[in-house]
Amino acid sequence: MRLIPFTLVTALTLQGCVQTIAIRTVGGIMEYGFEAFNEESDLELARTALGSNLKLIEAMIKGDPDNDQLLLFASQGYNAYSLSFAEDDSVERARVLYLRGREYALRILKHDQAFAEACDQDLETFTKALDELDEDAVPAAFWTAFGWGSYINITRTDLSALADLGKVNALMEFVRKRDPGYYHSGADLYLGSVYGSLPPMLGGRLEASREHFERAIDATGGTFLMAYVYYAKTYAVQTQDQELFTTLLQKVADTPLNVRPELRLANAVAKQKARRLLARVNELF
């Protein structure tokens, strides 16, 4: 058997190292790209930029498949694209993209072997394994739950999807306990939406919903406008409180887009969704 020359082995090893270093360097630059993206107020420009950059991120993941930073970027990107754009174009397409967002973040959580083994087991086993994770798991837990929960929300007729809601809620409760302020109090916003949109027989809890929404709004000083949108869309509609519905969405309309420059894109999306909801007021009440 011929031996591969040591110099060739060294060259191949160095090539792999250089490739990994290059990917991780670009990954660091991508962080600034996401900051610039979140500050964009032009929705069409943001849509085009995010779509193309998602494929770049996926290409880098192929070269460095266990890179948590890239996996998290991919999850955030697909979830943001689905919420901001895909949902309004095609529910079927949004479902596919939300699951893609979930899977990228879930890959990070599955680096923990015990959690990976618990993922397909019952809720109690899943929750116990989740509780063993530390605060570093918060971002991956949040974006896993965001994609998973959003998929369930637009797939209400699929009972097998609804059966997973307990695991999604457990993930968000984990985030709320470990880091309640993460992503603009996103766990409270999610839980408010879930409890405010479901009937009591399926787990709806209107008073809990209201408390979660108020907590999320207070935590951000009312500057994350999506909180008002989902408060109106879920709790106000479920309680048939048209005055609250209108007040919340008018608050979105009246708040300057630059109230927080780093949230321009999220708030621009919120304003668009608020306009569409207001146009449906006679249908919803």
Summary of the structure (lengths in Angstrom):
residues: 285
radius of gyration: 20.8
end to end distance: 79.5
largest distance: 82.0
contacts: 927
relative contact order: 0.08
helix: 81%
strand: 0%
